[in-house]
Each structure stands twice: as structure tokens, then as C-alpha cells.
Amino acid sequence: QVQLVESGGGLVQAGDSLRLSCAASGRTLSGYVMGWFRQAPGKEREFVAAINWSGGNTQYADSILGRFTISRDSAKNTVYLQMNSLKPEDTAEYFCAARFFIINEYRYWGQGTQVTVSS
């Protein structure tokens, strides 16, 4: 079992930055892929970014490429999502998730943290 707890959301203005954190517990994350997803009201959940815990390889959605950066701190068992140049369309509930690298489905999910960007 992997428990995930997100934090760092809030209300900001367009152009501002935020850093989301996802603290993981329950087991070692070696071999896991950590992802960030978001869901805006009335829309489906969408992929934002992912990082391979062991190798550090990253993947990003086109909509946030160049503005968001995913990273991890092995010592703290924490994944971060640095969000710069925020836009109103980035407003959503942001979720952290984890999957074992050979399994396509994300099995573990956090409770989410709200990000609201005003224009």
C-alpha cells in the first residue's frame, strides 16, 4: 500500500507560481511511477506530468510543457510539481498518483489539492 497526501494548493493570480507537494508513505517507491493529474469542474481528469522514481525520467502534457516541472526528493519520499506562469485554465483539483512501472493503471491516489488561478 502507498499512501499519498498532497499539499500546496491555493488561490493565486495569473502569472504567479505554486509548488505542490505529494508526500508518500507505506512503502519504498523504487520501481514506481509518480504522476500528477488534474480535474476541472465539469471536465474529465487529465494527465499533467509523471516521473519515474528510480531513473528520474519525466513526461509532461503538452498543455503545461515549459511551465510545470515535476521532481522528487528521495530522502523525503516526496514528489513536487512546480507550476510557473499559471493561467486561469490551470484551475483544477490536482491529484497525486502512483503506479508500479510495469502496470499502466495508477493504483494509488491522494485526496487532491485545489488550485485556483484568477485572471
C-alpha positions, 0 to 999 in steps of 0.5 A, a space after each residue: 500500500 502507498 499512501 499519498 497526501 498532497 499539499 500546496 494548493 491555493 488561490 493565486 493570480 495569473 502569472 504567479 507560481 505554486 509548488 505542490 507537494 505529494 508526500 508518500 508513505 507505506 512503502 519504498 517507491 523504487 520501481 514506481 511511477 509518480 504522476 500528477 493529474 488534474 480535474 476541472 469542474 465539469 471536465 474529465 481528469 487529465 494527465 499533467 506530468 509523471 516521473 519515474 522514481 528510480 531513473 528520474 525520467 519525466 513526461 509532461 502534457 503538452 498543455 503545461 510543457 515549459 511551465 510545470 516541472 515535476 521532481 522528487 526528493 528521495 530522502 523525503 519520499 516526496 514528489 513536487 510539481 512546480 507550476 510557473 506562469 499559471 493561467 486561469 485554465 490551470 484551475 483544477 483539483 490536482 491529484 497525486 498518483 502512483 503506479 508500479 512501472 510495469 502496470 499502466 493503471 495508477 493504483 494509488 491516489 491522494 485526496 487532491 489539492 485545489 488550485 485556483 488561478 484568477 485572471 
